[in-house]
Amino acid sequence: MSDSIFQQAWVMSQKGEHKNAISLYQKHIDENPSDADAYYNLAFLYKHSRDFSEAIFNYHKAIELGASKQQEIYTNLGVIYAELNQYDEAQANYRTALRIDANYVPAMFNLGGLQEEHGQKDKARDIYNQILKISPGYSEALVRLAYLDKNNLIVEKKIRRTLRRSNLEVPQKESLLYSLAKICDDRQSYDEALANLDEANQLSRSRVGDYNPEHFVQLMNDICDSFETNLVQIQKAERTESPFFICGMFRSGSTLLEQLLARHKQITAAGELDFFPQLAFKTPWWKPENYINGEQQLSQLAQDYLKDCRSRFPGADYLIDKRPDNFLYLGLILTIFPNAKILHTRRDPRDNAVSILGQQLSNKFVYANQVDSIQHYQSLEQEIINFWKRKFPRNILTVDYEQLIANPETSLERIFEFLQLSSPQNLVDRPRQQVVKTASLWQVREPLHARSIGRWRNYSSLFEK
């Protein structure tokens, strides 16, 4: 009977029915408390469901019961602790995995990523090169090396050689083409960069599918309609919390703004918290069957969000939740937190489009691999931001990337006035926070510069249609 339950749980997990799979694994464990594999599978499901405390407990239980491939378990624990911003624990678990197997590439690669996030470029480079000695065709390490250093001819030669392999899988080829385009851009070989971008984005479109403009028009209309028919109608309690959010188009300067603000002694950069996007994925509240059912539910969401923030950043005075796609959810955010402050980042749409085209992104960014799709999505983003501004005129401030670069002190003074915080002198010259987790983690560590302004002109043919 118990083996049958285990099999049913595995089938449920493969179908993505994680809640049912968790229940079945727990039932199996009640009958087989020494089954290390069941604890491992249960931990994986809890990790996927973002119940990290349960995931950690069950991974340790699997280790205690002698589960095989413990280097994999310790690596998974490292990933969880990194997600929780417990970086010492993350590093300790990666290193434990490597004590078990000194050549375990996933642990090495994740440790290299952790070191990049902390600005430890030399250590990260050493690890990626070590990975390539163990596995010369490991494309992820080549990609990271391409982003670590400009004009690295050795890395470029290895990428070109790897791209000639006949057995190269499509996702690997895609990521290598994006990195080769970046290398060509760095040395101002823009025609070759564009050729590589075109090929990379063709592969991206085959992977993520076609952009459906009607779907996104309907989505944004539904979100706005549900605000009027549901959220506005709820009798709300007064909440005094004033969380800070940064949102806008992806690659519009949000990380730069976050890192500048985080030099203020009272502000902590929280990175890209996924509370509201995960809520949207699990329970899209703009659909009538999922409408918010009253103040009690709003209060619970407020408590859950604040608890998540405090558990990750205990003692922080003010957190900045920098998640670009939260622009979709501002109606709910500002209904839950009427005193929240929203910084909306905006950039020249052509520069924004070129920057997006140069990134290998997940299928959540189905618009991101073609100029006309990006432009359509940009227009929808501006429409919904204008809608939220009409509803919450005192809560949203737009920050122009170009103005922030040209006049940082003036822009920051305006922003701090909006946030109702003191505006420190010479903030731009202060040390920045060490941890950066986004795609621009090396760009934002450079001194302020205007090289990205007008960059679209190097690819002007993209905009001539």
N, C-alpha and C positions, 0 to 999 in steps of 0.2 A: 504493500500500500504506500509506504513512504517513498520508495523509488518512483512510483507513479506520480506522487505529489511533486517530487524534485523535477521530473520531466515536464510536468504541467507548468511549473514555475519557470523553467527555462524557455518553454514555448511562449509563455506570456511575455517574458522579457524581450524575446526576439521580435514580438509584435509591437513592442513599445508600450505595453500595458503594465507599467511599472508598479502601480499601486497594487494590482492584483497579484503580480509576481512576488512582491514583498510579503504579502499576506501568506502566500503559499510557501515561500522559503521559511518564514517564521514557524509555520505549522510543521514543516519537515524537520526543522531544528528542534522543536519540542519533542519529537520522537527520536531524533538522532543528534543529541547535543554534542557529539564529538566529530561531526562531519565538517572538516575544515573547508571543503569546497563550497558548501552551502553558505558558510559565513563569508567567504570571499565573494561569491555571487551577490549575496545580500548587501555587502559593503559597496560593491560596484553600483548597485541600483540606488542605494542611498546617496552615493556621490553624484550620480546622474540627476537625482531629484533634489540635490543641493541641501540635503540634510546631513551636514558635514560631521556633526557630533556622532550620529549613529554610524556613519561610514567609518570614522576613525575607530570607534569601539569594535565594529565587526572585523575590520582589517586586523586589528591587534588580536582579536580572538582567533582569527585564521592562523596568524603567526604562532600563537600559543599552542595551537593544536597541530602544528607541524606542517602547515600547507607547503606545497612545492612552490618553486620559483619565487622565493621570498624577496629577491631583488626587485621583482615587478611590484610586489605589495608595498615595499618601502618607497619605491618611486611614486606610486599612486598616493601614498601618504604625503610625500613631499609636495605633490601638486595641490593637494587639499590645503596644506598649511600655507603654501604660497598664496592661494586664493584668499585665505583668511588673514593675509598680511603678517603671518608669524614666520618671518624669514629665517630666523635661526633654526627653528624646528624643521622648516622645509629643507634647508641645507644639510642638517644633521641626517635626515632621512635619505636624501640623495647619496650622501657619503656612506651611510650604512649599506645601501644597495650596492655601491661600488666596492665595499669591503667584501661583500659576498661574491661579486663578479666584477673584477676590475675593468672588464671590457664591455659592460652592459651599456649599450649606446643610449637607450632612452633616458637613463639616469644622468649620463654625461650631458646629453643635449639639454635636458631640463635644468641642470645645474648651470650650464652655459647661459641659458636664457635668464636665470635668476641673477647671474652676475652682470649681464647686460642691463637689466632693470635697475641695478644698483650703480651703474656707471663704471663697472670694472672691466673696461674694454680689453686690457691685456690678458686678464685671466680668461675671459670668454673666448678670445682668439685662440689661446693655447688649447682650450678644451675642444673647440671645433676642429683645429688642426689634428689633435689627437684622435678624434672620431674618424677623420679622413684616412689616417694611417690604419685604423682597424677596418673601416669600410669605405674604400676610396670613392665609391659612387653614391655616398649618402648625400642626396641632393639638399636636404634641409640645412646641413652644415655649410655647404657651399653658398647657399642663399644668404645665411646669416653673415658669412665672411664678406660677401659682396656689399652688405649694408654697413659693416663695421668700418671699412676702409675704402677710400676713394683711390682709383687708379692702381689697383692691385692687379698687375698683369698676370701673376701666377694664378690667382683665383679666376680671372677671366679665361685663361687658357684651359683650366680644369673644367669650367662651366661649358665652354665650347666643345671640349672633348666628350663630356658627359652627354651633351645634346645630340652627339652623333651616334650614340648607342641605339641599336635597333630594338632592344628590349626595354627601353625606357617607358615607364607608365605615364599616362596622360597627365595626372596631377603633378608629377615630378617635372615633366617637360614644361608645363604651364608655369610653375614657380621659377624654374631656371630661366625661362624666357623673360619673365618680369624682372628678374635680377640682372640679366644681361642688358635689358633696356635701361635699367638704372645706371649700369656701368657706362653705357654709351652716352647717356645724358650727362653724366659727370664730366666726361671729356668733350662735351659739346658736339658729339656726332649725332645730331638730331634725326637725320634721315634714317640712319641705322637703328636708332632707339625706337623710332616710330614703327619701323618694319617689325621689330621684335614685339612691340606692344600690340600691333595688329594681330600677330599670330597668337600671342598669349591671350588676348581678349576673345579671339575666335574659340580657343579651347575653353575659356571660361564660360562662354555662352552655351557650348555643348554640354558643359557640366551642370550649370545651374538652371538652364532652360531660358525661354524667351521672357522678356519683360512684357507684362500685360497692362497697358495704361489704364484700361477700364477698371481693372481690379483695384488699382491704387486710388483712382478717383472715387470708386464706391467705398473703399475702406475709409478714406478721409471724410467723405460725406456722412457715413454711418457714425463715425466718432463724434463729429460736430452735432449731428441730429440727436444722438444719445445724450449729449451734454444738455441740450435744450429740454428734451422730454423726460430725462431721468435725474441727472445730477442737480440741475437748477432747482428742481422741485423738492429736494430733501431739506427738511428743517435741520440745520447743522448746529452743533455745539461750538462754542468758542474755543479755539486752540491757539496758544500763544507761540508755539514753536515757529522758528523762521529758518528753515533749512535753505541752503543755497544750491542751485542747479545751473549747470552749463549745458546747453543743447544747441542743435542746429544741424546743418548738413555735415556729414562726415568729411574730414579733411578741410574744415573751414577755419582752423585756428583755435580749436577748443583746448587742445593740450597746452599750447603756448600760454593761453590766458590762464588756465588752471595753475600752471607752474609759476607764473608771475604772481598771482594772488596768494599762492601758498608760501611766498616769502614773508607774508604778514604773520606776525607771531601768534595771532589768534586763529589762523586758518590752516586746516589740514587738507591736503589733496587726497580724496578718497578714490580717485580713479573712476573707472567705468562700472559703477554698481548696477547690477541687473535686476533690481527688485521690481521695478515697474515693467520692463520688457518681459520678465518671467511671468509676472501676473497676467500680462496681456496674452502670453502664449498659453498659459494654463486655463485662464478664465477670461476670454475677451468680453469685457464688461459693456461694450457698445452693442452687443447683440441682445435683443429683448429678453431672451431666456436667461441672460446673465446680468441683467440690470442690478445695480447696487440697491439693496433693499432697505436702506435707511441709515440713520446716524450711527447705529450700533456697529454696522459693518464698516462705515468710514472710520470710526474710532478704533476698531480692531486693526484696520490697515495702517493707521497712523502708529499704533503701538508696535506692530510688526516691523514697520520700516525703521522706526527709531531704535528698536531693540537690535536689529541687524546692524545698523550703523555703529551703535555703542559697543557691540560685541567685537567689531572689527577694529574700531579706533577708540578704545576707552580713554576718557580724559580729554578728548578733543573739544575745544570751545565751539568751533564752527567747521563743518565739513563741506567740501564742494563735491557734489555728485555730478561728475562730468560724463554724461552718457548722451551722445549726440541724438539718438533716436527718441529720446524722451520728449522731443517737440511734439510727437504724436499724442502724448499722454498728459499734456499740461492741464487740460480740463479737470481730470481726476486729481492730479497733484495739487492744484490750487483749490480744489474743493476740499481735499483732506487737510491741506495746510494753507489757509487763507493768507498767511503772512509770509509765505515762501517768496524768495527772490530768484528770478529766472534771468540768467544772462544768455542771450541768444547771439551766437556767433554768425557773422556774415562775411563773405569774401567775394571778390570778383568771380562771377560764375564760370568764366572761362578758365581761370587759374584753378578754381575748385574742381572743374571737370577733368583737367589734365592730371591733377594730383590723384583723383579717384581712379582714373584709367590706369595708373601705374601701380595699382595694388591688387594682389591676389586676395580675393575676399570670398566669404562663405556664400551659400545660396540665399542668405537673408538679404544680400545686396544684389538682387537680380537686376537692378537698374544700372549697375556700376561698370559694365563692360562695353558701352556704346554711347557715343556722344548724345544722340537724340534721346535716348532713354534717360540719361543723366539730366539733360535739360528739362525733360518733362517732369521728372521727379523734383527737380529744383523749383519748378513753378508751383507744384503742389505744396511743397514745404513752405514756400512764401505765402501761399493762400491760407494755409492753416495757421501759420504764425500770425498773420494779420487778423484772423478770426479770434485767436486767443487774446491778442492785444486789445481788440474792441471789448472783449468781456472782462479783461483784467488789466486795464491801462496802467495801473500803478505797480504791477508786479513784474513786468517784463521790460528789460533794457537790451536793445540790440547793440552789439559791439562789432564795429567794422575792423577786420584784420588790417587793412591798409592804414587806417588811422592809428591803430594800436602800434604798428611798426614805426610810423612817421613821428608820432607824438606820444610815446608811452606814458610819460609822467602825467600829461594832461588827461589822457584816456583813463588812466588808473585812478586819478583823483575823482573823475566823474563816476567811475564804477564804485569806489568806496563810499561816496556820498549816497549812491543808490542803495548799497548794502547797509548803510547806517553804521559804518565803522570809520575809525580814524584813518587818515591817509598818511602813511609813513613817508618820510623824506628818503630820496635815493633808493627806492625799493628795487629798481631795475638792477642796481649794482650789488644787491645783497646775495648771499649764497642761496642757491636753490635747494629744494628738497631732493633727496637722493634717489627716491624710487620713482621710476616712470615705466608704465606698462603698455603704452600704446605703440602703434606702428611708427610714430615719429619720435621714438625714445632717444635717438641720437641727435635729431634736428633741434629739439627743444633744449639740448644741453649746449648748443652753440650760442655765442653772443647774438643779440638781436641784429638781424640783417634784412635787407630788402630784396635778396636774390630771388625769392619766390614770387615777387610781385611782377606781373607782366610776363611770367614764364610761358604763358599760353602762346606767345608770339613765335616761340621756337617750333610750335606745332600748329601754326595758323591754318594749314590745309584742313585740319579737322573741323574748322568752323566756316568753311567756304561754301558748304552745301546750302 
